[in-house]
């Protein structure tokens, strides 16, 4: 009888455990999965590489990026990411992190910005760009997004980004809003954040750059947006295009107050 009692207890325990797992939402399961991976997030390697690149003298001018102005003064990195995109008077443009880094690489180091912009993701200087983005974003980890949206240029880009977000087109008549403008939607067993408001906008915008476990690649925000366009069957935008920067302005302003966890880890 004792053996029967032990077996029954084991079966009841297994049933209870199975029931508990069954009651977990998909979002909770994915959150646990990410938490298990977080301690060994490979983005740490890209972050370290980016810090080295920031300090290294490179390019035709043999200079570092330590005097790059990301919006908080020359050389100031901490807190810059959570205030980008923003308007820069020297370029007379609203720029996101990557397009601003590209400006610094050209003006300070002498690289050809147009050539880098034409280079496919994952090749040549685009690899270094991704590492630099990981470093810059990591310096603002845990800070709250507070994008400036005060100048005419910033307000214009926000409105352009909003229109781009809701614009339907392509062979599938898709838009960004098709997936990211409602609560409680998901695809491939993954919750889709509502990027029109918080907490979705802050959580979505605040997680990129991120390491993609599914393909073993580090993705920047520019690549994330470009892949969204691919899934909508749109042509790829140019690197640092006004369209992607405007989307960044729209998402970032919507996510004001959200916490940056970049560089994060994704499925």
C-alpha positions as CSV (number, residue, x, y, z in Angstrom):
1,X,0.0,0.0,0.0
2,X,2.9,2.3,0.8
3,X,4.1,2.0,-2.8
4,X,0.7,2.9,-4.1
5,X,0.5,6.0,-1.9
6,X,3.9,7.1,-3.2
7,X,2.9,6.6,-6.8
8,X,-0.4,8.4,-6.3
9,X,1.4,11.3,-4.7
10,X,3.8,11.5,-7.6
11,X,1.0,11.4,-10.1
12,X,-0.9,14.2,-8.3
13,X,2.2,16.3,-8.1
14,X,2.8,15.8,-11.8
15,X,-0.8,16.7,-12.6
16,X,-0.6,19.8,-10.5
17,X,2.6,20.9,-12.1
18,X,1.2,20.2,-15.6
19,X,-1.9,22.2,-14.8
20,X,0.1,25.1,-13.5
21,X,2.1,25.1,-16.8
22,X,-1.1,24.9,-18.8
23,X,-2.4,28.0,-17.0
24,X,0.6,30.1,-17.9
25,X,0.0,32.6,-20.7
26,X,2.2,32.5,-23.8
27,X,3.6,35.9,-22.8
28,X,4.6,34.6,-19.4
29,X,6.3,31.6,-21.0
30,X,8.3,33.8,-23.4
31,X,9.2,36.1,-20.5
32,X,10.6,33.2,-18.5
33,X,12.5,32.0,-21.6
34,X,14.1,35.4,-22.1
35,X,14.9,35.6,-18.4
36,X,16.8,32.3,-18.6
37,X,18.8,33.6,-21.5
38,X,19.4,37.1,-20.1
39,X,22.4,36.2,-18.0
40,X,24.3,35.1,-21.1
41,X,22.9,37.7,-23.5
42,X,25.4,37.7,-26.5
43,X,24.7,41.4,-27.0
44,X,27.2,42.0,-24.2
45,X,29.9,41.0,-26.7
46,X,28.6,43.5,-29.2
47,X,28.4,46.2,-26.5
48,X,32.1,45.6,-25.6
49,X,33.1,45.7,-29.2
50,X,31.2,48.9,-29.7
51,X,32.9,50.6,-26.7
52,X,36.3,49.7,-28.2
53,X,35.3,51.1,-31.6
54,X,34.1,54.3,-29.9
55,X,37.6,54.8,-28.4
56,X,39.6,53.5,-31.3
57,X,41.3,55.8,-33.8
58,X,40.0,54.8,-37.2
59,X,39.2,56.0,-40.7
60,X,41.0,58.3,-43.1
61,X,41.3,60.9,-40.4
62,X,42.7,58.4,-37.8
63,X,40.3,59.7,-35.1
64,X,38.0,58.2,-32.5
65,X,34.4,58.9,-31.9
66,X,35.0,60.3,-28.4
67,X,34.0,63.8,-29.6
68,X,30.8,62.7,-31.3
69,X,27.8,64.7,-30.2
70,X,24.7,62.5,-29.8
71,X,22.6,65.3,-28.5
72,X,24.0,65.8,-25.0
73,X,27.3,67.4,-25.9
74,X,30.5,66.1,-27.5
75,X,31.5,62.7,-26.1
76,X,28.5,62.3,-23.8
77,X,27.0,58.9,-24.3
78,X,25.1,58.2,-21.1
79,X,21.5,59.1,-21.4
80,X,21.8,60.0,-25.1
81,X,19.9,56.9,-26.5
82,X,16.7,57.6,-24.6
83,X,16.5,61.1,-26.2
84,X,16.9,59.9,-29.8
85,X,15.7,60.7,-32.5
86,X,16.1,64.4,-32.1
87,X,16.9,67.5,-34.1
88,X,20.5,68.4,-34.7
89,X,21.3,71.9,-35.9
90,X,24.6,71.0,-37.6
91,X,22.9,68.7,-40.0
92,X,19.5,70.5,-39.9
93,X,17.9,67.1,-39.6
94,X,16.1,64.9,-37.1
95,X,18.4,61.9,-36.6
96,X,18.1,58.6,-34.8
97,X,21.0,56.9,-33.1
98,X,22.4,55.2,-36.2
99,X,22.1,58.1,-38.7
100,X,23.8,60.3,-36.1
101,X,26.6,57.8,-35.6
102,X,27.0,57.8,-39.4
103,X,27.3,61.6,-39.4
104,X,30.1,61.3,-36.7
105,X,31.9,58.6,-38.6
106,X,32.0,60.9,-41.6
107,X,32.8,64.2,-40.0
108,X,35.2,63.0,-37.3
109,X,36.8,59.9,-38.9
110,X,36.5,60.6,-42.6
111,X,34.4,57.6,-43.6
112,X,32.1,57.8,-46.6
113,X,28.6,57.9,-45.1
114,X,26.8,57.3,-48.4
115,X,28.9,54.2,-49.0
116,X,28.2,52.8,-45.5
117,X,24.5,53.5,-45.9
118,X,24.5,51.4,-49.2
119,X,26.3,48.5,-47.5
120,X,24.0,45.6,-46.6
121,X,23.4,44.8,-43.0
122,X,26.0,42.4,-41.5
123,X,28.8,43.5,-43.8
124,X,31.9,45.7,-43.6
125,X,31.2,48.9,-41.6
126,X,27.6,48.0,-41.0
127,X,28.9,45.3,-38.6
128,X,30.7,48.1,-36.6
129,X,27.7,50.3,-36.8
130,X,25.6,47.6,-35.0
131,X,28.3,47.2,-32.3
132,X,28.4,51.0,-31.8
133,X,24.6,51.0,-31.5
134,X,24.7,48.3,-28.9
135,X,27.3,50.3,-26.9
136,X,25.4,53.6,-27.0
137,X,22.1,52.0,-26.1
138,X,23.6,50.1,-23.2
139,X,24.9,53.3,-21.7
140,X,21.2,54.3,-21.2
141,X,19.9,50.9,-19.9
142,X,17.3,51.4,-17.2
143,X,16.7,55.0,-18.1
144,X,13.3,56.4,-19.1
145,X,12.6,57.5,-22.7
146,X,12.2,61.3,-22.9
147,X,12.5,62.2,-26.6
148,X,12.3,66.0,-27.3
149,X,9.4,66.9,-29.5
150,X,9.6,70.6,-29.3
151,X,11.1,71.9,-32.6
152,X,9.1,72.3,-35.8
153,X,11.3,69.6,-37.3
154,X,10.7,67.1,-34.5
155,X,6.9,67.7,-34.5
156,X,6.9,67.3,-38.3
157,X,8.8,64.0,-38.1
158,X,6.4,62.8,-35.5
159,X,3.4,63.5,-37.7
160,X,5.1,61.9,-40.7
161,X,5.9,58.9,-38.6
162,X,2.3,58.6,-37.6
163,X,1.1,58.7,-41.2
164,X,3.8,56.1,-42.2
165,X,2.7,53.9,-39.3
166,X,-0.9,53.8,-40.5
167,X,-0.3,53.9,-44.2
168,X,-1.6,50.7,-45.9
169,X,0.0,49.6,-49.1
170,X,1.8,46.7,-50.9
171,X,0.5,43.4,-52.2
172,X,-1.0,42.5,-48.8
173,X,-2.5,45.9,-48.0
174,X,-0.5,46.0,-44.8
175,X,0.7,48.7,-42.5
176,X,2.6,48.9,-39.2
177,X,-0.8,49.4,-37.6
178,X,-2.0,46.0,-38.9
179,X,0.0,44.3,-36.2
180,X,0.8,47.0,-33.7
181,X,-2.2,49.3,-33.1
182,X,-4.4,47.2,-30.9
183,X,-4.2,45.5,-27.5
184,X,-4.1,41.7,-27.0
185,X,-2.8,40.7,-30.5
186,X,-0.2,38.1,-31.2
187,X,1.5,36.3,-34.0
188,X,3.6,33.1,-34.0
189,X,2.6,32.6,-30.3
190,X,4.1,36.0,-29.4
191,X,2.3,39.0,-28.1
192,X,2.4,42.1,-30.3
193,X,2.9,45.3,-28.4
194,X,0.5,48.2,-29.2
195,X,3.0,50.8,-30.3
196,X,0.5,53.7,-30.3
197,X,0.7,54.1,-26.5
198,X,2.4,52.9,-23.4
199,X,3.3,50.4,-22.1
200,X,3.5,48.8,-25.6
201,X,5.4,51.7,-27.2
202,X,8.0,51.9,-24.5
203,X,8.4,48.1,-24.3
204,X,8.7,47.8,-28.1
205,X,10.9,50.8,-28.9
206,X,13.0,50.3,-25.7
207,X,14.2,46.8,-26.6
208,X,16.2,47.5,-29.8
209,X,19.0,46.9,-30.6
210,X,18.6,43.3,-29.6
211,X,20.1,39.9,-30.1
212,X,17.9,37.5,-32.1
213,X,18.2,34.0,-30.8
214,X,16.3,32.5,-33.7
215,X,19.0,33.5,-36.2
216,X,22.0,34.2,-34.0
217,X,22.2,37.9,-35.2
218,X,22.4,41.3,-33.5
219,X,19.7,43.5,-34.9
220,X,19.7,47.3,-34.8
221,X,16.5,49.3,-34.8
222,X,17.1,50.2,-38.5
223,X,17.2,46.5,-39.4
224,X,14.1,45.7,-37.2
225,X,12.1,48.4,-39.1
226,X,13.4,47.2,-42.4
227,X,12.4,43.6,-41.6
228,X,8.9,44.8,-40.7
229,X,8.7,46.4,-44.2
230,X,9.9,43.1,-45.7
231,X,7.1,41.3,-43.9
232,X,4.6,43.8,-45.3
233,X,6.0,43.1,-48.8
234,X,7.4,46.6,-49.0
235,X,10.8,47.5,-50.6
236,X,13.6,48.0,-48.1
237,X,14.0,51.7,-47.1
238,X,17.4,53.2,-47.4
239,X,19.6,53.1,-44.3
240,X,18.9,56.2,-42.2
241,X,16.0,57.2,-44.4
242,X,13.6,59.9,-43.3
243,X,10.8,57.2,-43.2
244,X,12.6,55.0,-40.6
245,X,13.7,58.0,-38.6
246,X,10.1,59.4,-38.6
247,X,8.8,56.0,-37.4
248,X,11.4,56.1,-34.6
249,X,10.3,59.6,-33.6
250,X,6.7,58.5,-33.5
251,X,7.4,55.3,-31.5
252,X,9.8,57.0,-29.2
253,X,7.6,59.9,-28.3
254,X,4.7,57.5,-27.8
255,X,6.9,55.5,-25.5
256,X,7.9,58.4,-23.2
257,X,8.4,57.2,-19.7
258,X,9.1,53.7,-20.8
259,X,12.3,52.0,-19.6
260,X,15.1,51.1,-22.0
261,X,16.3,47.6,-21.7
262,X,18.5,47.7,-24.9
263,X,20.5,45.9,-26.0
264,X,17.9,43.2,-25.2
265,X,17.5,39.6,-26.3
266,X,14.6,38.4,-28.5
267,X,13.2,35.1,-29.8
